[in-house]
Structure formats: structure tokens, C-alpha cells
Amino acid sequence: MKNLVLNFPLLATYTKIFMNYTYKIICKYSCF
């Protein structure tokens, strides 16, 4: 459980990057 708490900021950062990347792909397919 302690390991999960320590890795939470890193996990949040990866999630943010992944969501941003996915959003760009969806926008690209929607525009074209």
C-alpha cells in the first residue's frame, strides 16, 4: 500500500500524458 502511495504522483503524470495523447488522436480523426 505504501508503494502505491509513493507511485501515485508518477501514475497521475502518466495518466495525464496518456489522456492528452488520446485526446489529440480523437481530435485528429474528428477533424478529418
mmCIF file of the N, C-alpha and C atoms, coordinates in Angstrom:
data_MODEL
# 
_entry.id   MODEL 
# 
loop_
_atom_site.group_PDB 
_atom_site.id 
_atom_site.type_symbol 
_atom_site.label_atom_id 
_atom_site.label_alt_id 
_atom_site.label_comp_id 
_atom_site.label_asym_id 
_atom_site.label_entity_id 
_atom_site.label_seq_id 
_atom_site.pdbx_PDB_ins_code 
_atom_site.Cartn_x 
_atom_site.Cartn_y 
_atom_site.Cartn_z 
_atom_site.occupancy 
_atom_site.B_iso_or_equiv 
_atom_site.pdbx_formal_charge 
_atom_site.auth_seq_id 
_atom_site.auth_comp_id 
_atom_site.auth_asym_id 
_atom_site.auth_atom_id 
_atom_site.pdbx_PDB_model_num 
ATOM 1  N N  . MET A 1 1  ? 0.835   -1.197 0.000   1.00 0.00 ? 1  MET A N  1 
ATOM 2  C CA . MET A 1 1  ? 0.000   0.000  0.000   1.00 0.00 ? 1  MET A CA 1 
ATOM 3  C C  . MET A 1 1  ? 0.876   1.256  0.000   1.00 0.00 ? 1  MET A C  1 
ATOM 4  N N  . LYS A 1 2  ? 1.972   1.191  0.739   1.00 0.00 ? 2  LYS A N  1 
ATOM 5  C CA . LYS A 1 2  ? 2.881   2.335  0.804   1.00 0.00 ? 2  LYS A CA 1 
ATOM 6  C C  . LYS A 1 2  ? 3.512   2.592  -0.564  1.00 0.00 ? 2  LYS A C  1 
ATOM 7  N N  . ASN A 1 3  ? 3.811   1.507  -1.276  1.00 0.00 ? 3  ASN A N  1 
ATOM 8  C CA . ASN A 1 3  ? 4.401   1.632  -2.612  1.00 0.00 ? 3  ASN A CA 1 
ATOM 9  C C  . ASN A 1 3  ? 3.430   2.327  -3.566  1.00 0.00 ? 3  ASN A C  1 
ATOM 10 N N  . LEU A 1 4  ? 2.154   2.038  -3.433  1.00 0.00 ? 4  LEU A N  1 
ATOM 11 C CA . LEU A 1 4  ? 1.127   2.644  -4.281  1.00 0.00 ? 4  LEU A CA 1 
ATOM 12 C C  . LEU A 1 4  ? 1.040   4.148  -4.028  1.00 0.00 ? 4  LEU A C  1 
ATOM 13 N N  . VAL A 1 5  ? 1.133   4.526  -2.755  1.00 0.00 ? 5  VAL A N  1 
ATOM 14 C CA . VAL A 1 5  ? 1.076   5.947  -2.385  1.00 0.00 ? 5  VAL A CA 1 
ATOM 15 C C  . VAL A 1 5  ? 2.286   6.694  -2.936  1.00 0.00 ? 5  VAL A C  1 
ATOM 16 N N  . LEU A 1 6  ? 3.455   6.044  -2.887  1.00 0.00 ? 6  LEU A N  1 
ATOM 17 C CA . LEU A 1 6  ? 4.675   6.674  -3.388  1.00 0.00 ? 6  LEU A CA 1 
ATOM 18 C C  . LEU A 1 6  ? 4.645   6.810  -4.909  1.00 0.00 ? 6  LEU A C  1 
ATOM 19 N N  . ASN A 1 7  ? 4.016   5.858  -5.573  1.00 0.00 ? 7  ASN A N  1 
ATOM 20 C CA . ASN A 1 7  ? 3.963   5.867  -7.039  1.00 0.00 ? 7  ASN A CA 1 
ATOM 21 C C  . ASN A 1 7  ? 2.784   6.663  -7.596  1.00 0.00 ? 7  ASN A C  1 
ATOM 22 N N  . PHE A 1 8  ? 1.929   7.164  -6.709  1.00 0.00 ? 8  PHE A N  1 
ATOM 23 C CA . PHE A 1 8  ? 0.731   7.872  -7.168  1.00 0.00 ? 8  PHE A CA 1 
ATOM 24 C C  . PHE A 1 8  ? 1.038   9.105  -8.025  1.00 0.00 ? 8  PHE A C  1 
ATOM 25 N N  . PRO A 1 9  ? 1.996   9.979  -7.642  1.00 0.00 ? 9  PRO A N  1 
ATOM 26 C CA . PRO A 1 9  ? 2.312   11.141 -8.494  1.00 0.00 ? 9  PRO A CA 1 
ATOM 27 C C  . PRO A 1 9  ? 2.794   10.735 -9.878  1.00 0.00 ? 9  PRO A C  1 
ATOM 28 N N  . LEU A 1 10 ? 3.594   9.681  -9.942  1.00 0.00 ? 10 LEU A N  1 
ATOM 29 C CA . LEU A 1 10 ? 4.096   9.186  -11.226 1.00 0.00 ? 10 LEU A CA 1 
ATOM 30 C C  . LEU A 1 10 ? 2.945   8.634  -12.062 1.00 0.00 ? 10 LEU A C  1 
ATOM 31 N N  . LEU A 1 11 ? 2.054   7.894  -11.417 1.00 0.00 ? 11 LEU A N  1 
ATOM 32 C CA . LEU A 1 11 ? 0.896   7.326  -12.097 1.00 0.00 ? 11 LEU A CA 1 
ATOM 33 C C  . LEU A 1 11 ? -0.015  8.428  -12.626 1.00 0.00 ? 11 LEU A C  1 
ATOM 34 N N  . ALA A 1 12 ? -0.203  9.472  -11.823 1.00 0.00 ? 12 ALA A N  1 
ATOM 35 C CA . ALA A 1 12 ? -1.039  10.598 -12.233 1.00 0.00 ? 12 ALA A CA 1 
ATOM 36 C C  . ALA A 1 12 ? -0.435  11.312 -13.439 1.00 0.00 ? 12 ALA A C  1 
ATOM 37 N N  . THR A 1 13 ? 0.885   11.423 -13.442 1.00 0.00 ? 13 THR A N  1 
ATOM 38 C CA . THR A 1 13 ? 1.579   12.074 -14.556 1.00 0.00 ? 13 THR A CA 1 
ATOM 39 C C  . THR A 1 13 ? 1.415   11.260 -15.834 1.00 0.00 ? 13 THR A C  1 
ATOM 40 N N  . TYR A 1 14 ? 1.585   9.944  -15.731 1.00 0.00 ? 14 TYR A N  1 
ATOM 41 C CA . TYR A 1 14 ? 1.421   9.083  -16.908 1.00 0.00 ? 14 TYR A CA 1 
ATOM 42 C C  . TYR A 1 14 ? -0.015  9.116  -17.421 1.00 0.00 ? 14 TYR A C  1 
ATOM 43 N N  . THR A 1 15 ? -0.968  9.155  -16.488 1.00 0.00 ? 15 THR A N  1 
ATOM 44 C CA . THR A 1 15 ? -2.375  9.209  -16.877 1.00 0.00 ? 15 THR A CA 1 
ATOM 45 C C  . THR A 1 15 ? -2.675  10.505 -17.618 1.00 0.00 ? 15 THR A C  1 
ATOM 46 N N  . LYS A 1 16 ? -2.108  11.604 -17.123 1.00 0.00 ? 16 LYS A N  1 
ATOM 47 C CA . LYS A 1 16 ? -2.311  12.914 -17.746 1.00 0.00 ? 16 LYS A CA 1 
ATOM 48 C C  . LYS A 1 16 ? -1.746  12.938 -19.163 1.00 0.00 ? 16 LYS A C  1 
ATOM 49 N N  . ILE A 1 17 ? -0.557  12.383 -19.338 1.00 0.00 ? 17 ILE A N  1 
ATOM 50 C CA . ILE A 1 17 ? 0.082   12.319 -20.658 1.00 0.00 ? 17 ILE A CA 1 
ATOM 51 C C  . ILE A 1 17 ? -0.734  11.431 -21.601 1.00 0.00 ? 17 ILE A C  1 
ATOM 52 N N  . PHE A 1 18 ? -1.188  10.285 -21.075 1.00 0.00 ? 18 PHE A N  1 
ATOM 53 C CA . PHE A 1 18 ? -1.957  9.346  -21.888 1.00 0.00 ? 18 PHE A CA 1 
ATOM 54 C C  . PHE A 1 18 ? -3.288  9.951  -22.350 1.00 0.00 ? 18 PHE A C  1 
ATOM 55 N N  . MET A 1 19 ? -3.966  10.656 -21.436 1.00 0.00 ? 19 MET A N  1 
ATOM 56 C CA . MET A 1 19 ? -5.239  11.284 -21.773 1.00 0.00 ? 19 MET A CA 1 
ATOM 57 C C  . MET A 1 19 ? -5.044  12.386 -22.810 1.00 0.00 ? 19 MET A C  1 
ATOM 58 N N  . ASN A 1 20 ? -3.954  13.141 -22.662 1.00 0.00 ? 20 ASN A N  1 
ATOM 59 C CA . ASN A 1 20 ? -3.652  14.214 -23.613 1.00 0.00 ? 20 ASN A CA 1 
ATOM 60 C C  . ASN A 1 20 ? -3.370  13.630 -24.994 1.00 0.00 ? 20 ASN A C  1 
ATOM 61 N N  . TYR A 1 21 ? -2.619  12.542 -25.037 1.00 0.00 ? 21 TYR A N  1 
ATOM 62 C CA . TYR A 1 21 ? -2.278  11.874 -26.295 1.00 0.00 ? 21 TYR A CA 1 
ATOM 63 C C  . TYR A 1 21 ? -3.531  11.309 -26.975 1.00 0.00 ? 21 TYR A C  1 
ATOM 64 N N  . THR A 1 22 ? -4.390  10.677 -26.173 1.00 0.00 ? 22 THR A N  1 
ATOM 65 C CA . THR A 1 22 ? -5.630  10.106 -26.693 1.00 0.00 ? 22 THR A CA 1 
ATOM 66 C C  . THR A 1 22 ? -6.544  11.199 -27.227 1.00 0.00 ? 22 THR A C  1 
ATOM 67 N N  . TYR A 1 23 ? -6.604  12.321 -26.496 1.00 0.00 ? 23 TYR A N  1 
ATOM 68 C CA . TYR A 1 23 ? -7.441  13.447 -26.914 1.00 0.00 ? 23 TYR A CA 1 
ATOM 69 C C  . TYR A 1 23 ? -6.989  14.002 -28.259 1.00 0.00 ? 23 TYR A C  1 
ATOM 70 N N  . LYS A 1 24 ? -5.683  14.093 -28.472 1.00 0.00 ? 24 LYS A N  1 
ATOM 71 C CA . LYS A 1 24 ? -5.144  14.593 -29.738 1.00 0.00 ? 24 LYS A CA 1 
ATOM 72 C C  . LYS A 1 24 ? -5.505  13.667 -30.893 1.00 0.00 ? 24 LYS A C  1 
ATOM 73 N N  . ILE A 1 25 ? -5.428  12.357 -30.660 1.00 0.00 ? 25 ILE A N  1 
ATOM 74 C CA . ILE A 1 25 ? -5.774  11.383 -31.701 1.00 0.00 ? 25 ILE A CA 1 
ATOM 75 C C  . ILE A 1 25 ? -7.262  11.478 -32.051 1.00 0.00 ? 25 ILE A C  1 
ATOM 76 N N  . ILE A 1 26 ? -8.113  11.579 -31.034 1.00 0.00 ? 26 ILE A N  1 
ATOM 77 C CA . ILE A 1 26 ? -9.553  11.686 -31.267 1.00 0.00 ? 26 ILE A CA 1 
ATOM 78 C C  . ILE A 1 26 ? -9.872  12.966 -32.029 1.00 0.00 ? 26 ILE A C  1 
ATOM 79 N N  . CYS A 1 27 ? -9.225  14.048 -31.648 1.00 0.00 ? 27 CYS A N  1 
ATOM 80 C CA . CYS A 1 27 ? -9.444  15.332 -32.313 1.00 0.00 ? 27 CYS A CA 1 
ATOM 81 C C  . CYS A 1 27 ? -9.002  15.256 -33.774 1.00 0.00 ? 27 CYS A C  1 
ATOM 82 N N  . LYS A 1 28 ? -7.882  14.596 -34.017 1.00 0.00 ? 28 LYS A N  1 
ATOM 83 C CA . LYS A 1 28 ? -7.353  14.480 -35.373 1.00 0.00 ? 28 LYS A CA 1 
ATOM 84 C C  . LYS A 1 28 ? -8.319  13.698 -36.267 1.00 0.00 ? 28 LYS A C  1 
ATOM 85 N N  . TYR A 1 29 ? -8.854  12.600 -35.749 1.00 0.00 ? 29 TYR A N  1 
ATOM 86 C CA . TYR A 1 29 ? -9.790  11.804 -36.541 1.00 0.00 ? 29 TYR A CA 1 
ATOM 87 C C  . TYR A 1 29 ? -11.131 12.518 -36.703 1.00 0.00 ? 29 TYR A C  1 
ATOM 88 N N  . SER A 1 30 ? -11.508 13.315 -35.715 1.00 0.00 ? 30 SER A N  1 
ATOM 89 C CA . SER A 1 30 ? -12.773 14.039 -35.793 1.00 0.00 ? 30 SER A CA 1 
ATOM 90 C C  . SER A 1 30 ? -12.689 15.180 -36.801 1.00 0.00 ? 30 SER A C  1 
ATOM 91 N N  . CYS A 1 31 ? -11.542 15.849 -36.842 1.00 0.00 ? 31 CYS A N  1 
ATOM 92 C CA . CYS A 1 31 ? -11.361 16.985 -37.753 1.00 0.00 ? 31 CYS A CA 1 
ATOM 93 C C  . CYS A 1 31 ? -11.301 16.509 -39.203 1.00 0.00 ? 31 CYS A C  1 
ATOM 94 N N  . PHE A 1 32 ? -10.659 15.389 -39.443 1.00 0.00 ? 32 PHE A N  1 
ATOM 95 C CA . PHE A 1 32 ? -10.548 14.852 -40.792 1.00 0.00 ? 32 PHE A CA 1 
ATOM 96 C C  . PHE A 1 32 ? -11.552 13.721 -40.975 1.00 0.00 ? 32 PHE A C  1 
# 
